[in-house]
Amino acid sequence: MADPSVLVQSLTPAAVHAAHSLIQPYVHRTPLLTCQTLNTIASTPQSPEALTGTPFEGQSPANPKFHFFFKCENYQRIGAFKARGAFHALLRLIAERGKEEVQKRGVITHSSGNHAQALALAAATLGVPAYIIMPEISTPSKIAGTRSHGAEVIFSGSTSVEREAVVEEVQGRTGAILVPPYDDFNIICGQGTSALELEQQYGELLAEKPQLSIHQESKALDAVITPIGGGGLNAGVATFFSDKTTKVFGAEPTFEGADDCRRGLDAGERVPAVSTLTIADGLRTPVGLLNWEVIADRNKVAGVFAVTEEQIKAAMRLVLERMKVVVEPSAVVGLAVCLYNEEFRRLVEKEDPEGWDVGIVFSGGNTTVEAIAKLFG
């Protein structure tokens, strides 16, 4: 990779628009949903008991107001936003190197499941062999989904270091070209197309139903929040909104240090490795080098907040039961921040007592009945 501090200068809203034009024939324009029930729940102060053991214990709970707009990438092809980046990266690779060379060598990546399925689908669609390195503990449905597109699946350990070691071994044997899961210019631009659509759909929705906004006259979302694992989605969304008034935030799990981005921002330097088995399995990786350059820029990402496993489960239950939408744990971490992170809730209340229109990216829905039963059994 070129120097991230230099490459980041090419990450512009125009690059995201160009990516969107290229991938439109291959991806879905996923729906934007609202839910009055979740607006009401989020706009109600937490109980004092919920603040026990936190820095806010004994204080009056915050009372922010929210209107949510859910960008449902769980309805994207392969069930996650990753299809956007995979198609964009592979189409650019073919344009740069020629289809004959890419078909001869094939492509390779490592992923716990969503990027694995996305690259497998893109490769099958464009007639390119694919080698996918997956942790042995990956969700069985994600493994089956990857194989269903004809990719060769090779198993590895669960950490990014273990995955990358197997990638090098397979590359040495096959000559396959690496398509990184998140730390890549073309991946970031592809993921950012979800933000482009989100903004368009928000405008279209309010033109028809202006009462859905928390504001009497709303021209733009106040904020958008996405999960952060490797950071490709958050960096892409932040890139798209970098010349607009909409604030972008990130969300992570706290379990076993999965909040590496939040901790890195506090310390002033990127955390290079993570070893966690959070239930949000799509967020078990450290933030990539290029993504860090975007996310660490306070002009692009206004902050990163973290939530517990129980808070993630509670948010997932609300989405399943109140919205009737199937999501995986990683997808609801942003919603959990809005519902339960008192620091974030106080920020919203302080910034605008009237409240915020908040776009929440549901990043994926690749889970199973068995996995859901295990979480809530």
Summary of the structure (lengths in Angstrom):
residues: 377
radius of gyration: 19.7
end to end distance: 44.5
largest distance: 65.9
contacts: 1410
relative contact order: 0.17
helix: 53%
strand: 14%
